[in-house]
Amino acid sequence: MIVPTGSTRVAGVIGDPVRHSLSPALHNAAFAELGLDWTYLAFEVPAGQGADAVAAMRVLGIDGLSVTMPHKDTVAAAVDELSPAAALLGAVNCVRREGDRLIGENTDGAGFLRSLRTQAAVDPAGLRTVVLGAGGAARAVIVALAADGALVTVVNRSPDAAARAAALGAAAGGAAAEASGGPSGSAIVGGAKAVRDADVVVNATPLGMTDGDPLPVDPALLSDGQLVVDLIYRPERTSLLEAAAEAGATTLNGVGMLLYQAAEQFTMWTGHDAPVDAMAAAVGLDLAGS
């Protein structure tokens, strides 16, 4: 274990709530594995103060920041520059330094796809997928799936937010197909009944984080042959995943996505390849069994 000193570089995660976060375990395990003089902390930042956290990052010399809800949109407006992915999504889940400038990135989509492929052996191309939600994480998943050739239906209680998220996915799917000549993904707005015919169902809402939360979808719509993914990882097995397992579906929680998006961030900050196995072991994730 490296003991922090005056020269130790600092990274952290902001969110509300954030004390449950596994990100400190992931990143500190990676720093220790490679012998890097870095440390990673969790900062509880109340809703509406994401921009203040970015300002503090400048003042305190913090070298890397992970961003979780509810700050992804406000941080996007507070950094000096956005990566193409973050600009498209209007959401930032990672801030890195480039000299004196703070660059907003988004690694959620890449982390989600890597989790699907590694843990569930699923190639999204051509699959009927339903994404529940239209917030920052949902938009990243929608765009990533559509760009990978999936047929995405966005289900959200706010029709306007759903339409904006679907438009991003449709544009990403068309652009990816034109660039690669591969299958064209799509994204449309639909109702919850679309879940019945889906190959993959993704919960990208916060429903399930708190005891007593209603299910984000009617469990009668779930069935065997489906993959149901809940981006929540605390609790490890949400009510949605319990209902999906009872229906015979394959289930996956959000730890894998968290791991792989964190690995992308680690490399952005340090310039080193992330020691994924050590990071996975730190949070009890068995990649060999995936």
N, C-alpha and C positions, 0 to 999 in steps of 0.2 A: 504494500500500500504506500502510495506517495503522500507525504505530509505536505499540505499546502504551505506556501511561503509567500513572500511579497512579490515574487515573480510568477506565481501560478496564474495561468489564464483561466478565465471564468466564462462558463456558458450556463444557460438555464432555460426553464420553461415558465411561461406565464399562462394563467388561466383562472377561471372561477366557476367551479371548484378546481383545485389542482393538487391538494395534499395526497390524493389517491394515486397520483401519476406514477407510472413505472419508468418514465423517461430518465430520472436520475440513476436508477439501477442500470438501465441499458448503457447510458453514456459513460458513467463512472467505471463500469466493467470494461468498456472498450479502451478508455484512457489507461487503466491499470494494465490491461493485456499488452498494450504497445509501449508502456513505460512513458507516457506523455504527461508533462507537468500541467495538467488541466484538472478542473473540477466542475461539477454540474449541480445546480441547485434548483429547487422549485420555489417560485415566487407567486404567492396568492395576490392577484391583481383584480380588484373589483371591476365589474362591468362598466364600460364607459371610460376606463383609464388606460386603455391599450397604448394610446399615443404618449401618455406620460411614461409608460414603461420603455418605449423606444427612446424618449429623451433621456431617461436614466441610463440606458445602455450607452449613449454617447458620453455622458458625464462620468460614469464609473468605469468606462473602458471595457465593458463586457464584450467578449469577442463572438459570441453566438447566442442566438435566442430561438427557442422553439415556441410556437404560438398555438394554443388550443382555444376552444370556445370559452367566452364569447368574443374573442379579440381579433379573429382572422381578418375581418373586413376593416376594422379601424386601424390596425397596424399597416394594412396595405396603403392607407392614405397618409401614413406618417413617415415612411421610409423615403430615401432619396431616389430610389430606382426600383422598378419591378422587373423580374425575369419575364420572358414571354408567357410562361405558364401562369405565373401569379397575376400578370396583367389581364390575361384572358379571363381568369376566374374571379378577379376582383377580391382575392383572398390570399393571405400569406400564412404559411405555417412554419416558416423558418426565416430568420434574418442573419445574414452574414456580413462581415466587414470586407470592404475593398478599399484599402487606404483609409481615408477619412469618411468614406461614403458607406451607407447602410443599404444593402440590397435585399429586397424581399423576394423570397423563393416560395415555391409550393411543391413539396415532395409527396403529397398525399396520394395522387393518382398513380405514380410509379410504385409506391409502397403497396397500394391495394392490388395492382396487377401482379406484382411479384409474389404476394401472399397467395393469390388465387392459383398461380401456376405452381408454386413450390409446395403449398400445403394441401391443395385440393386437386392438383393436376388438371386444372380447367383452363382451356383456351377459349376466351370469350367470343371469338369470331363466329358470327352467325347465330349466337345464342339469344334467346328471348330473355331479357333481364328487366327487372323492376327495381327502381331505386326509390325508397321511401324517404322523402325530405328534399330540400332545395337549398340548404345552407352551404357554408364554405366547404365542408368535407363532402357533402352530397354532390356539389357541383364538380369537385375534383374527380369523384368516382364516375359520374355521368360522362364527363369529357373523356376520361381514360378508357372507359368501356366502348364508347362510340368510336373513338379513334382506333380502337383495336378490332373494330368490325362487328360489335354487338348491336343488337336491336333493343334500344332502351326505352322503357316507359317510365316517366317521372310522375310520382304520386305525392301530392303535397296539399296541405289544407289551404294554402294561399295559391289560388290559380295564377296570379301574376308572377309570383316567384317561381312557380313550376314552369311557366311559359318561358321565362328568362333562362332558367337552367336547361330546359330542353333545346332552346335555340343555340346555346353554347355547344351542347352535345352534337346537334345536327351539323353545325358548321365544322366541328372538329372531325366528325365522321367523314364528311364530304372531302375535306382538305386532305385527310390521311389517305383516303382511297385514291384521290387524284395524284398524290405524290408517289404512292407506292404501286398503284395498279392493282392493289389487293381488294378484298371485299369491302363494300361500303357500309359503314355503321350508320345508325340513325338514332334520333331521340325525339319522342313525342310526349305530350301530356295525356295522362289517362286516369282512370279511376281505380280504386282498390281491387276491383274484380279482375284486373289484368294479372294479379298475382296467381290466379288459378291456372293460367296457361304458361307461366314463366318457368324457364329452366333455372334461373338464378334470381334470388330475392335478396336485396341488400337494405338493411335498416340503417339509415344515416341520420336518424333523429335521436334526440336524447331520451326518448321514452324507453324505460328499462333500467335507467341508472339508479332510480329511487324506488324503494319499496312502495307498492301501491300504484305505481304507474300503470295506466291501461296498456294493453298490447297495441303496437302500432298498426296491426292488421288483423282481420278476423282469422283465427286459426283454422276455421273450416275451409279456407282457401288454400291451405298448405297441403302438400301430398308427397308421397315417396317419389323418388326420381329427381326431386329438386335439391339445389344447394341453397341453404339459407344462411346468409352472412349478417352478423350484427357487429357494427363497428365499435360498439361498447365492449370494454374488456373488464370493467369492474361494475357489477359482479361478473365473474368469469362465465357464468351460464345464466343468461337473462331468461325472463319468462317467455320471450319470443323463441329462443333456442330450445327451451324445454318443450314448447308446443310443437315446434318443427320436428324435434326428435320423436315425439309421440305420433306424429303423422307419418313417420318413416323417412323424413328428409335427412340429408347430410347437413351438418351444421359446422359453422366456423365463427369464432369470435374475432375481436379486433386486435388481439395481441400480435398476430403476424404482420398485419398492416403497420402497427406501431413500430415493430422491429425494423421493417424494411424501409419505412420512411425515415426512421432515425438513422439508419445506416447511410442513407443518402446525405443527410444533414452532417453527420460526422465527417464524411469525406469533404464536403464543402468547406467546413471550418478548419480542418487539420491538414488536408492534402493527402491523408493516408487512406488506404483501403480499409473499410470497417471490418473488424474481426467479428463477423456475424455469429459464429458459433459461440464465442464467449458472451456476446450480448444476449443471445437466446438462452444460454444456461443461466444467466443472471436473473431472468424472469421465469424460469422453469418451463421454457418452451423446448420441446423435443423435436428438433428438425429432422432427425433420423427417422422418426416415426411418422413424418408427414407424407 
